[in-house]
Amino acid sequence: MKVALHLLYPPQCLSCGTGVADGGAGAVHLCASCWTEAQFITGALCDCCGVPLPDDGTGDEQVLVCDDCLTSVRPWSRGRAAMVYDGTARKLVLALKHGDRLDLAPAMAGWLARAARPLVMPDQIVAPIPLHLRRLIKRKYNQSAHVSARVARDLGLEHQPDLLFRTRHTPAQDHRGVSDRFANMTQALDVHPRRIAGLQGRPVLLIDDVMASGATVTTAAMALLQAGSGPVSVAVLARAVKDH
């Protein structure tokens, strides 16, 4: 059956649709051209936000923190990102987010689960950044929730898609400065009242599509901590990087 399906529907590049070889479970499923434009984050990185950092070549397993995280308030403890938000990653995230390409979610969640594995803690809850109802109706789905469900399954953790909710509608963060992004998100997220009792002391892994300034995950992490959660970690599909 599997062979017949592959004959009828041969594997295609997730980004451009070009035929690719079937690498089996765990395959990246990108053609050579799109793979070249995909910047998976490996090696030296900021342990707080996941941004790639210069490698000193020593191979030491030291914990690194970027300048932004050293000088900014980060209410979450650790962070990871699967890719740099540029090239292929940007195309895939935008297609998942705005192009009704939910077929991308399983592969992208697999990449994120591998990146986020160092963040796993006992009794941890996995939760997506929620959408406001107005935006959910317009978009028809929350891409972060589709990804977080698969990440939770791959990591063997509990998934709570309704742990957080939007207290108000916020304009899009695109094309805003850092201070405007934080102001836009002030008190825009909170913990669902029915989830508070079960949250007490438990670590949380927040899932989102892109991290730029960190305003959204900051608001989410603060809401979780104020509601009594344990340490909060953050994992995103793509991390915006300066000079990209």
QUICOR-V254371 format. One record per residue. N is the residue number from 0. OMEGA is omega in degrees with one decimal (NA if undefined). NEAR is the number of other ideal C-beta (glycine too) atoms within 10 Angstrom. Layout:
n: (N/N)
omega: (OMEGA/OMEGA)
near: (NEAR/NEAR)
//
This chain:
n: (0/1/2/3/4/5/6/7/8/9/10/11/12/13/14/15/16/17/18/19/20/21/22/23/24/25/26/27/28/29/30/31/32/33/34/35/36/37/38/39/40/41/42/43/44/45/46/47/48/49/50/51/52/53/54/55/56/57/58/59/60/61/62/63/64/65/66/67/68/69/70/71/72/73/74/75/76/77/78/79/80/81/82/83/84/85/86/87/88/89/90/91/92/93/94/95/96/97/98/99/100/101/102/103/104/105/106/107/108/109/110/111/112/113/114/115/116/117/118/119/120/121/122/123/124/125/126/127/128/129/130/131/132/133/134/135/136/137/138/139/140/141/142/143/144/145/146/147/148/149/150/151/152/153/154/155/156/157/158/159/160/161/162/163/164/165/166/167/168/169/170/171/172/173/174/175/176/177/178/179/180/181/182/183/184/185/186/187/188/189/190/191/192/193/194/195/196/197/198/199/200/201/202/203/204/205/206/207/208/209/210/211/212/213/214/215/216/217/218/219/220/221/222/223/224/225/226/227/228/229/230/231/232/233/234/235/236/237/238/239/240/241/242/243)
omega: (-179.0/179.2/-179.7/178.7/179.4/177.1/179.4/-177.2/-178.8/-179.3/180.0/174.6/-178.2/-174.9/-172.8/178.0/177.4/177.8/178.3/176.6/178.6/-179.5/179.5/-178.3/178.9/-179.3/-179.1/178.0/171.9/176.5/-176.9/-178.4/-179.3/176.2/179.3/-178.8/179.1/-179.3/175.6/-175.8/177.0/178.5/-176.2/179.8/176.1/-177.9/-177.9/-175.8/175.9/-178.5/178.9/-179.5/176.8/179.4/-179.2/175.1/-178.7/-178.3/-179.8/178.2/-179.2/178.2/-178.3/177.0/-177.1/-178.2/-179.0/-179.1/176.6/-174.4/-179.1/175.3/178.9/-178.1/175.0/-172.9/-175.5/-179.6/176.2/174.7/-179.9/-172.8/170.1/-177.4/-179.4/174.5/-176.8/-179.0/-179.8/178.2/-177.3/179.8/-179.8/177.6/177.6/-173.3/-172.6/-172.4/-179.9/-178.9/178.4/176.1/178.7/-171.9/-177.5/-179.1/-178.4/175.8/176.7/176.7/-177.1/178.7/178.3/179.4/-174.1/-175.2/178.4/-178.2/-174.2/177.5/177.7/175.4/-176.7/175.4/173.5/-177.3/177.6/166.6/-175.0/171.3/171.0/-177.2/-178.7/-180.0/178.6/178.4/-179.0/-175.7/177.1/178.4/174.1/-176.7/-179.9/179.0/176.7/179.3/-176.0/178.3/-179.6/175.9/179.0/179.8/-178.9/-177.3/178.8/-177.2/178.6/179.0/176.0/-176.6/-178.9/-179.3/179.1/174.0/177.7/178.7/178.8/176.2/178.4/175.0/179.8/-178.5/-176.5/174.0/175.2/173.4/-176.2/-178.0/178.3/178.1/179.7/178.4/-179.4/-175.5/-176.8/178.2/180.0/-179.5/176.7/178.3/178.9/-176.9/-176.8/-180.0/-172.4/-177.4/-178.7/-178.7/-168.6/176.3/-175.3/176.3/-177.3/172.1/179.2/179.4/174.6/-178.3/-176.0/169.2/175.4/178.8/-174.8/-176.8/-176.7/-178.4/174.6/179.1/-179.6/-178.8/178.4/178.5/-179.7/-178.9/179.2/178.9/175.2/180.0/169.3/-178.8/179.5/173.5/-175.1/174.7/-178.0/177.5/-176.0/-179.8/174.8/-175.4/179.1/179.1/174.1/NA)
near: (5/7/7/8/9/11/8/7/8/11/14/13/18/24/21/14/10/13/10/20/10/11/10/6/5/10/13/16/20/21/19/9/13/22/15/11/15/21/19/18/22/11/10/16/21/24/18/23/23/27/22/19/16/8/13/10/7/8/9/9/5/9/8/16/15/19/10/16/19/10/7/15/9/20/17/24/16/21/28/24/30/26/26/21/21/17/16/24/27/17/17/25/22/14/18/23/18/10/12/11/16/14/10/21/21/14/17/26/23/20/23/26/22/17/24/27/13/11/22/15/16/8/10/20/23/28/29/26/23/21/19/16/11/12/14/14/9/9/13/8/14/18/24/25/19/20/30/28/17/20/29/23/13/17/19/8/21/13/19/19/17/13/27/23/16/17/13/11/11/20/8/8/16/7/6/16/9/13/10/14/18/19/12/16/20/13/10/17/24/20/22/15/9/9/18/14/9/11/19/10/9/18/19/26/27/27/29/20/22/20/25/17/19/27/22/25/26/22/23/28/23/19/21/28/16/11/19/13/22/18/18/24/24/30/28/31/29/27/28/17/16/7/4/12)
//
